[in-house]
Amino acid sequence: MKKKLLALACAAAVVVGTAGCIAAPVVPPLGLVYTDMKAPLNLGGDPASKRGTSTVTAILGMVSTGDGSIRAAAKNGGINDVQLVDYEFYNVLGIIQRYTTVVYGR
């Protein structure tokens, strides 16, 4: 009985621990070994002449650094009027993960 209760408690802890991941605004389809994908975040307008990016990098799912905001991407590209927003996601075995916000504008 104690083993079943312990197993149930562990399963509940995993579900609660991953609940924040499931509620993320963008949940890309992850490959178990490797993921490298690009997709739209905002279907606003036509890609303009300027492009800016901002990136967040995670290592082993334990340390995550960077500013992946649209504002940072626009600033990095010298963009005042954002027309379109895309994102890129890269993952290798969950060891290195990179999320990049790409903005286009004027």
DSSP file (Angstrom, degrees, kcal/mol; ACC not computed):
  #  RESIDUE AA STRUCTURE BP1 BP2  ACC     N-H-->O    O-->H-N    N-H-->O    O-->H-N    TCO  KAPPA ALPHA  PHI   PSI    X-CA   Y-CA   Z-CA
    1    1 A M     >        0   0    0      0, 0.0     4,-2.1     0, 0.0     5,-0.2   0.000 360.0 360.0 360.0 -41.3    0.0    0.0    0.0
    2    2 A K  H  >  +     0   0    0      1,-0.2     4,-2.4     2,-0.2     5,-0.2   0.867 360.0  53.3 -65.0 -35.5    2.8    2.4    0.9
    3    3 A K  H  > S+     0   0    0      2,-0.2     4,-2.4     1,-0.2    -1,-0.2   0.899 109.3  48.1 -66.7 -40.3    4.5    1.7   -2.5
    4    4 A K  H  > S+     0   0    0      2,-0.2     4,-2.3     1,-0.2    -2,-0.2   0.903 112.4  48.9 -66.0 -40.8    1.3    2.6   -4.4
    5    5 A L  H  X S+     0   0    0     -4,-2.1     4,-2.2     2,-0.2    -2,-0.2   0.901 111.9  48.8 -65.6 -41.0    0.8    5.7   -2.4
    6    6 A L  H  X S+     0   0    0     -4,-2.4     4,-2.3     2,-0.2    -2,-0.2   0.905 111.4  49.6 -64.6 -42.1    4.5    6.7   -3.0
    7    7 A A  H  X S+     0   0    0     -4,-2.4     4,-2.3     2,-0.2    -2,-0.2   0.898 111.4  49.4 -63.6 -41.0    4.1    6.0   -6.8
    8    8 A L  H  X S+     0   0    0     -4,-2.3     4,-2.3     2,-0.2    -2,-0.2   0.898 110.5  50.1 -64.8 -41.2    0.9    8.1   -6.9
    9    9 A A  H  X S+     0   0    0     -4,-2.2     4,-2.1     2,-0.2    -2,-0.2   0.896 110.9  49.4 -64.6 -40.5    2.6   11.0   -5.1
   10   10 A C  H  X S+     0   0    0     -4,-2.3     4,-2.0     2,-0.2    -2,-0.2   0.915 110.8  49.6 -65.1 -42.9    5.6   10.9   -7.5
   11   11 A A  H  X S+     0   0    0     -4,-2.3     4,-2.2     1,-0.2    -2,-0.2   0.905 111.0  49.8 -63.1 -41.0    3.2   10.9  -10.5
   12   12 A A  H  X S+     0   0    0     -4,-2.3     4,-2.6     1,-0.2     5,-0.2   0.891 108.5  53.0 -64.2 -39.3    1.3   13.9   -9.1
   13   13 A A  H  X S+     0   0    0     -4,-2.1     4,-2.5     1,-0.2    -1,-0.2   0.892 109.2  49.1 -63.6 -39.4    4.6   15.8   -8.5
   14   14 A V  H  X S+     0   0    0     -4,-2.0     4,-1.8     2,-0.2    -2,-0.2   0.922 112.1  48.1 -65.6 -43.9    5.6   15.2  -12.1
   15   15 A V  H  X S+     0   0    0     -4,-2.2     4,-0.7     1,-0.2    -2,-0.2   0.932 115.5  43.8 -63.0 -46.1    2.2   16.5  -13.4
   16   16 A V  H >< S+     0   0    0     -4,-2.6     3,-0.6     1,-0.2     4,-0.5   0.895 112.7  53.4 -66.2 -39.8    2.3   19.6  -11.2
   17   17 A G  H 3< S+     0   0    0     -4,-2.5     3,-0.3     1,-0.2    -1,-0.2   0.809 114.3  40.3 -66.3 -30.9    5.9   20.2  -12.0
   18   18 A T  H 3X S+     0   0    0     -4,-1.8     4,-1.6     1,-0.2     3,-0.5   0.460  88.3  93.5 -97.1  -1.3    5.3   20.2  -15.7
   19   19 A A  H <X S+     0   0    0     -4,-0.7     4,-1.2    -3,-0.6    -1,-0.2   0.861  83.1  54.9 -61.1 -36.1    2.0   22.1  -15.7
   20   20 A G  H  4 S+     0   0    0     -4,-0.5    -1,-0.2    -3,-0.3     4,-0.1   0.845 105.3  53.4 -65.1 -33.9    3.8   25.4  -16.3
   21   21 A C  H >4 S+     0   0    0     -3,-0.5     3,-1.1     1,-0.2    -1,-0.2   0.880 106.5  51.6 -67.9 -38.3    5.5   24.0  -19.4
   22   22 A I  H 3< S+     0   0    0     -4,-1.6    -1,-0.2     1,-0.2    -2,-0.2   0.804 106.1  55.0 -69.8 -28.8    2.2   22.9  -20.9
   23   23 A A  T 3< S+     0   0    0     -4,-1.2    -1,-0.2     3,-0.0    -2,-0.2   0.352  78.7 127.0 -88.8   6.6    0.6   26.4  -20.3
   24   24 A A  S <  S-     0   0    0     -3,-1.1     3,-0.1    -4,-0.1    -3,-0.0  -0.266  70.3-120.9 -62.3 151.0    3.4   28.2  -22.2
   25   25 A P  S    S+     0   0    0      0, 0.0     2,-0.5     0, 0.0    -1,-0.1   0.810 103.1  34.7 -65.3 -28.4    2.2   30.5  -25.0
   26   26 A V        +     0   0    0      2,-0.0    -2,-0.1     0, 0.0    -3,-0.0  -0.975  65.0 177.3-129.1 117.7    4.2   28.6  -27.6
   27   27 A V        -     0   0    0     -2,-0.5     3,-0.0    -3,-0.1    -5,-0.0  -0.853  17.2-161.0-120.2  94.7    4.6   24.8  -27.2
   28   28 A P        -     0   0    0      0, 0.0     2,-0.6     0, 0.0    -2,-0.0  -0.347  32.0 -97.5 -73.1 154.6    6.6   23.6  -30.2
   29   29 A P        -     0   0    0      0, 0.0     2,-0.4     0, 0.0    -2,-0.0  -0.618  48.2-146.2 -69.9 118.3    6.5   19.9  -31.2
   30   30 A L        -     0   0    0     -2,-0.6     2,-0.4     5,-0.1     5,-0.1  -0.712   6.1-141.7 -95.0 135.3    9.7   18.6  -29.6
   31   31 A G        -     0   0    0     -2,-0.4    62,-0.1     1,-0.1     4,-0.1  -0.736  17.9-132.3 -85.1 142.4   11.9   15.9  -31.0
   32   32 A L  S    S+     0   0    0     -2,-0.4    -1,-0.1     1,-0.1     3,-0.1   0.880 102.8  18.8 -63.5 -38.0   13.3   13.6  -28.4
   33   33 A V  S    S+     0   0    0      1,-0.3    60,-2.4    59,-0.1     2,-0.3   0.838 134.7   6.1 -99.7 -43.1   16.8   13.8  -29.8
   34   34 A Y  E     +A   92   0A   0     58,-0.2     2,-0.4    59,-0.1    -1,-0.3  -0.998  52.5 179.9-150.4 137.3   16.8   16.9  -32.0
   35   35 A T  E     +A   91   0A   0     56,-2.6    56,-2.7    -2,-0.3     2,-0.3  -0.995   9.5 162.5-137.8 133.3   14.5   19.8  -32.9
   36   36 A D  E     +A   90   0A   0     -2,-0.4     2,-0.3    54,-0.2    54,-0.2  -0.772  25.2 151.2-148.4  99.9   15.2   22.7  -35.2
   37   37 A M  E     -A   89   0A   0     52,-2.7    52,-2.5    -2,-0.3     2,-0.4  -0.909  31.3-157.9-136.3 158.6   12.1   24.5  -36.3
   38   38 A K  E     +A   88   0A   0     -2,-0.3    50,-0.2    50,-0.2    -2,-0.0  -0.992  23.4 158.6-133.0 140.2   10.8   27.9  -37.4
   39   39 A A  E     -A   87   0A   0     48,-2.5    48,-2.9    -2,-0.4     2,-0.2  -0.984  39.7 -94.3-157.0 160.4    7.1   29.1  -37.2
   40   40 A P  E     -A   86   0A   0      0, 0.0    46,-0.3     0, 0.0     3,-0.1  -0.547  23.9-179.2 -80.6 145.1    5.1   32.3  -37.1
   41   41 A L  E    S+     0   0A   0     44,-2.5     2,-0.4     1,-0.3    45,-0.2   0.692  79.6  20.7-102.4 -36.0    4.0   33.9  -33.8
   42   42 A N  E     -A   85   0A   0     43,-2.4     2,-1.4     3,-0.0    43,-1.3  -0.975  60.3-155.8-141.1 119.0    2.0   36.8  -35.4
   43   43 A L        +     0   0    0     -2,-0.4    41,-0.1     1,-0.2     3,-0.1  -0.485  48.2 136.5 -91.4  64.3    0.6   36.9  -38.9
   44   44 A G        -     0   0    0     -2,-1.4    40,-0.2     1,-0.1     2,-0.2   0.994  60.8 -44.1 -78.1 -73.8    0.6   40.7  -39.0
   45   45 A G  S    S-     0   0    0     38,-1.6    -1,-0.1    -3,-0.2    38,-0.1  -0.544  77.9 -42.6-141.7-157.0    1.9   42.0  -42.3
   46   46 A D        -     0   0    0     -2,-0.2     2,-0.3     1,-0.1    -1,-0.1  -0.546  64.6 -97.7 -81.3 145.6    4.6   41.6  -44.9
   47   47 A P        -     0   0    0      0, 0.0    -1,-0.1     0, 0.0     4,-0.1  -0.477  47.8-149.8 -60.6 125.9    8.2   41.1  -43.9
   48   48 A A        -     0   0    0      2,-0.3    58,-0.1    -2,-0.3    57,-0.1  -0.191  29.1 -88.0 -90.6-174.1    9.8   44.5  -44.1
   49   49 A S  S    S+     0   0    0     55,-0.1     2,-0.3    -2,-0.1    57,-0.1   0.753 104.4  69.4 -71.7 -25.4   13.4   45.4  -44.8
   50   50 A K  E     -B  105   0A   0     55,-1.8    55,-1.7    28,-0.0     2,-0.4  -0.727  59.8-171.4-100.3 147.4   14.7   45.3  -41.3
   51   51 A R  E     +B  104   0A   0     -2,-0.3     2,-0.3    53,-0.2    53,-0.2  -0.999   4.3 179.6-135.6 135.0   15.1   42.1  -39.2
   52   52 A G  E     -B  103   0A   0     51,-2.4    51,-2.9    -2,-0.4     2,-0.3  -0.978   5.7-164.4-135.2 150.6   15.9   41.8  -35.5
   53   53 A T  E     -B  102   0A   0     -2,-0.3     2,-0.3    49,-0.2    49,-0.2  -0.942   9.0-172.4-132.8 154.1   16.3   38.8  -33.2
   54   54 A S  E     -B  101   0A   0     47,-1.8    47,-2.9    -2,-0.3     2,-0.4  -0.984  17.1-158.0-141.3 145.9   16.5   38.1  -29.4
   55   55 A T  E     -B  100   0A   0     -2,-0.3    12,-0.8    12,-0.3     2,-0.4  -0.949  17.0-162.8-134.4 143.9   17.4   34.7  -27.9
   56   56 A V  E     -BC  99  66A   0     43,-2.6    43,-2.7    -2,-0.4     2,-0.4  -0.991  17.9-164.0-119.1 132.5   16.9   32.8  -24.7
   57   57 A T  E     -BC  98  65A   0      8,-2.9     8,-2.8    -2,-0.4     2,-0.4  -0.955   3.2-165.8-120.7 136.4   19.2   29.8  -24.1
   58   58 A A  E     -BC  97  64A   0     39,-2.8    39,-2.3    -2,-0.4     2,-0.5  -0.946   6.0-155.4-120.6 142.7   18.8   27.0  -21.6
   59   59 A I  E >> S-BC  96  63A   0      4,-2.8     3,-2.2    -2,-0.4     4,-1.7  -0.978  77.3 -20.8-120.6 122.3   21.4   24.4  -20.5
   60   60 A L  T 34 S-     0   0    0     35,-3.1    35,-0.2    -2,-0.5    36,-0.1   0.652 107.7 -81.0  56.4  19.4   20.2   21.1  -19.1
   61   61 A G  T 34 S+     0   0    0     34,-0.3    -1,-0.3     2,-0.3     3,-0.1   0.637 124.0  88.6  65.7  11.5   16.8   22.6  -18.4
   62   62 A M  T <4 S+     0   0    0     -3,-2.2     2,-0.4     1,-0.3    -2,-0.2   0.738  83.8  39.0-109.8 -33.5   18.4   24.0  -15.2
   63   63 A V  E  <  +C   59   0A   0     -4,-1.7    -4,-2.8     2,-0.0     2,-0.4  -0.982  62.1 178.6-125.3 128.9   19.8   27.4  -16.3
   64   64 A S  E     +C   58   0A   0     -2,-0.4     2,-0.3    -6,-0.2    -6,-0.2  -0.995   6.4 172.0-133.0 128.7   18.1   29.7  -18.7
   65   65 A T  E     +C   57   0A   0     -8,-2.8    -8,-2.9    -2,-0.4     2,-0.2  -0.957  27.0  59.4-136.3 153.8   19.4   33.1  -19.7
   66   66 A G  E     -C   56   0A   0     -2,-0.3     2,-0.5   -10,-0.2   -10,-0.2  -0.509  69.1 -91.0 123.4 171.9   18.6   35.8  -22.2
   67   67 A D        +     0   0    0    -12,-0.8   -12,-0.3    -2,-0.2   -11,-0.1  -0.937  34.4 173.5-124.3 103.9   15.9   38.2  -23.3
   68   68 A G        +     0   0    0     -2,-0.5   -14,-0.1   -14,-0.1   -12,-0.1   0.089  34.4 132.4 -98.4  23.1   13.6   36.7  -25.9
   69   69 A S     >  -     0   0    0    -14,-0.1     4,-1.9     1,-0.1     5,-0.1  -0.299  66.5-124.1 -76.7 158.9   11.1   39.5  -26.0
   70   70 A I  H  > S+     0   0    0      2,-0.2     4,-2.7     1,-0.2     5,-0.2   0.883 113.1  57.2 -64.4 -39.3    9.7   41.2  -29.0
   71   71 A R  H  > S+     0   0    0      1,-0.2     4,-2.3     2,-0.2    -1,-0.2   0.912 107.4  46.5 -59.6 -44.4   10.9   44.5  -27.6
   72   72 A A  H  > S+     0   0    0      2,-0.2     4,-2.6     1,-0.2    -1,-0.2   0.899 112.3  50.6 -66.1 -40.0   14.5   43.3  -27.4
   73   73 A A  H  X S+     0   0    0     -4,-1.9     4,-1.4     2,-0.2   -20,-0.2   0.915 111.2  48.4 -64.0 -42.4   14.4   41.8  -30.9
   74   74 A A  H  X>S+     0   0    0     -4,-2.7     5,-3.0     2,-0.2     4,-0.5   0.913 112.3  48.8 -63.7 -42.9   13.0   45.1  -32.3
   75   75 A K  H ><5S+     0   0    0     -4,-2.3     3,-1.0     1,-0.2    -2,-0.2   0.916 109.4  52.4 -62.9 -43.3   15.7   47.1  -30.5
   76   76 A N  H 3<5S+     0   0    0     -4,-2.6    -1,-0.2     1,-0.2    -2,-0.2   0.789 114.9  42.6 -64.0 -27.7   18.5   44.7  -31.8
   77   77 A G  H 3<5S-     0   0    0     -4,-1.4    -1,-0.2    -3,-0.2    -2,-0.2   0.407 111.5-117.4 -97.9   1.4   17.2   45.2  -35.4
   78   78 A G  T <<5 +     0   0    0     -3,-1.0     2,-0.5    -4,-0.5    -3,-0.2   0.879  60.7 157.1  65.4  37.4   16.7   49.0  -35.1
   79   79 A I      < +     0   0    0     -5,-3.0    -1,-0.2    -6,-0.1     3,-0.2  -0.836  26.8 171.9-103.5 129.2   13.0   48.5  -35.7
   80   80 A N  S    S+     0   0    0     -2,-0.5     2,-0.5     1,-0.2    -1,-0.1   0.700  77.4  43.6-101.3 -27.9   10.4   51.1  -34.6
   81   81 A D  S    S-     0   0    0     -7,-0.1    25,-2.0     0, 0.0     2,-0.4  -0.907  77.8-151.4-124.5 101.3    7.3   49.6  -36.3
   82   82 A V  E     + D   0 105A   0     -2,-0.5    23,-0.3    23,-0.2     3,-0.1  -0.583  20.6 170.9 -76.9 127.4    7.0   45.8  -35.9
   83   83 A Q  E     +     0   0A   0     21,-3.4   -38,-1.6    -2,-0.4     2,-0.3   0.751  63.1  12.1-103.5 -34.9    5.2   44.2  -38.9
   84   84 A L  E     - D   0 104A   0     20,-1.7    20,-2.5   -40,-0.2     2,-0.4  -0.997  58.3-156.5-150.5 143.8    5.6   40.5  -38.4
   85   85 A V  E     +AD  42 103A   0    -43,-1.3   -44,-2.5    -2,-0.3   -43,-2.4  -0.993  16.6 168.7-129.6 129.2    6.9   38.2  -35.6
   86   86 A D  E     -AD  40 102A   0     16,-3.3    16,-2.8    -2,-0.4     2,-0.3  -0.759  16.6-147.1-122.3 171.7    8.3   34.6  -36.0
   87   87 A Y  E     -AD  39 101A   0    -48,-2.9   -48,-2.5    -2,-0.2     2,-0.4  -0.984   3.0-156.1-140.8 158.1   10.1   32.3  -33.7
   88   88 A E  E     -AD  38 100A   0     12,-2.5    12,-2.8    -2,-0.3     2,-0.4  -0.985   8.0-165.0-129.5 141.0   12.8   29.6  -34.0
   89   89 A F  E     -AD  37  99A   0    -52,-2.5   -52,-2.7    -2,-0.4     2,-0.4  -0.996   6.0-178.3-131.5 133.5   13.3   26.7  -31.6
   90   90 A Y  E     +AD  36  98A   0      8,-2.4     8,-2.9    -2,-0.4     2,-0.3  -0.995   6.1 170.2-132.8 133.9   16.4   24.5  -31.4
   91   91 A N  E     -AD  35  97A   0    -56,-2.7   -56,-2.6    -2,-0.4     2,-0.5  -0.989  15.7-171.2-147.8 133.8   17.0   21.6  -29.0
   92   92 A V  E >> S-AD  34  96A   0      4,-2.1     3,-2.4    -2,-0.3     4,-1.3  -0.924  79.0 -40.6-127.6 107.2   19.6   18.9  -28.8
   93   93 A L  T 34 S-     0   0    0    -60,-2.4   -59,-0.1    -2,-0.5   -60,-0.1   0.637 101.4 -74.7  55.0  18.7   18.8   16.1  -26.3
   94   94 A G  T 34 S+     0   0    0      2,-0.3    -1,-0.3   -61,-0.1     3,-0.2   0.505 119.9 103.4  72.6   2.2   17.4   18.6  -23.8
   95   95 A I  T <4 S+     0   0    0     -3,-2.4   -35,-3.1     1,-0.3     2,-0.5   0.930  88.0  21.6 -79.9 -49.3   21.0   19.6  -23.1
   96   96 A I  E  < S+BD  59  92A   0     -4,-1.3    -4,-2.1   -37,-0.2     2,-0.4  -0.985  71.4 175.3-121.4 126.6   21.0   22.8  -25.1
   97   97 A Q  E     -BD  58  91A   0    -39,-2.3   -39,-2.8    -2,-0.5     2,-0.4  -0.992   5.5-173.0-129.8 140.3   17.8   24.6  -26.0
   98   98 A R  E     -BD  57  90A   0     -8,-2.9    -8,-2.4    -2,-0.4     2,-0.5  -0.989   6.6-170.6-137.7 126.9   17.5   27.9  -27.8
   99   99 A Y  E     -BD  56  89A   0    -43,-2.7   -43,-2.6    -2,-0.4     2,-0.5  -0.976  12.3-171.2-116.1 122.3   14.3   30.0  -28.4
  100  100 A T  E     -BD  55  88A   0    -12,-2.8   -12,-2.5    -2,-0.5     2,-0.5  -0.959  13.9-151.3-120.9 129.0   14.7   32.9  -30.7
  101  101 A T  E     -BD  54  87A   0    -47,-2.9   -47,-1.8    -2,-0.5     2,-0.5  -0.858  15.4-164.1 -94.3 129.4   12.2   35.7  -31.4
  102  102 A V  E     -BD  53  86A   0    -16,-2.8   -16,-3.3    -2,-0.5     2,-0.4  -0.966   6.4-173.7-118.5 123.8   12.5   37.1  -34.9
  103  103 A V  E     -BD  52  85A   0    -51,-2.9   -51,-2.4    -2,-0.5     2,-0.4  -0.900   7.9-162.8-117.8 149.1   10.8   40.4  -35.8
  104  104 A Y  E     +BD  51  84A   0    -20,-2.5   -21,-3.4    -2,-0.4   -20,-1.7  -0.971  34.4 106.7-124.9 141.9   10.5   42.2  -39.1
  105  105 A G  E      BD  50  82A   0    -55,-1.7   -55,-1.8    -2,-0.4   -23,-0.2  -0.960 360.0 360.0 179.5-160.8    9.6   45.9  -39.5
  106  106 A R              0   0    0    -25,-2.0   -24,-0.1    -2,-0.3   -55,-0.1   0.332 360.0 360.0-119.4 360.0   10.6   49.4  -40.3
